[in-house]
């Protein structure tokens, strides 16, 4: 992480030279990098953040871990997700990230439901960084969330998935918050 240089003192009525202005600019960029992970104040509008949603119910097959295809991004200010790769999020700013996944499963036969957050691949359990499992005793709709707080490097990938074993396909639910994932940069 860069260090701040000694701040220049500005005095009323004394002309400011180019070196003093350059020192001020360098310190502003350093503060920007510390606060947002971005290397230049001119390119920063806010801390990196991503919020993805499913906009229509998706069918989840029986007994198959299925990557979640995201339909839209409510926030994507670090260009981490693109429509062309709907289940892949690529980290663009290194640092500590707080990732949350929410899935609502439609009512179906009593069975097992799981949601997963995978990092740098989808092999289970090797790339599984967070998991939430629920054994259903009755045929009810279920709302699940799992969280991951981790340090990521540039180009690390995050993928979300779900699983269910009801005996047939069941849908996700898009009302009451629906299916979404957020990733918020917390610091360097």
Secondary structure as GFF3:
##gff-version 3
##sequence-region A 1 188
A	DSSP	alpha_helix	18	36	.	.	.	ID=ss1
A	DSSP	three_ten_helix	41	43	.	.	.	ID=ss2
A	DSSP	beta_strand	49	53	.	.	.	ID=ss3
A	DSSP	beta_strand	59	60	.	.	.	ID=ss4
A	DSSP	beta_strand	66	67	.	.	.	ID=ss5
A	DSSP	beta_strand	72	76	.	.	.	ID=ss6
A	DSSP	three_ten_helix	83	85	.	.	.	ID=ss7
A	DSSP	beta_strand	89	90	.	.	.	ID=ss8
A	DSSP	beta_strand	95	105	.	.	.	ID=ss9
A	DSSP	beta_strand	112	119	.	.	.	ID=ss10
A	DSSP	beta_strand	128	135	.	.	.	ID=ss11
A	DSSP	beta_strand	142	152	.	.	.	ID=ss12
A	DSSP	beta_strand	157	164	.	.	.	ID=ss13
A	DSSP	beta_strand	170	171	.	.	.	ID=ss14
A	DSSP	beta_strand	180	187	.	.	.	ID=ss15
###
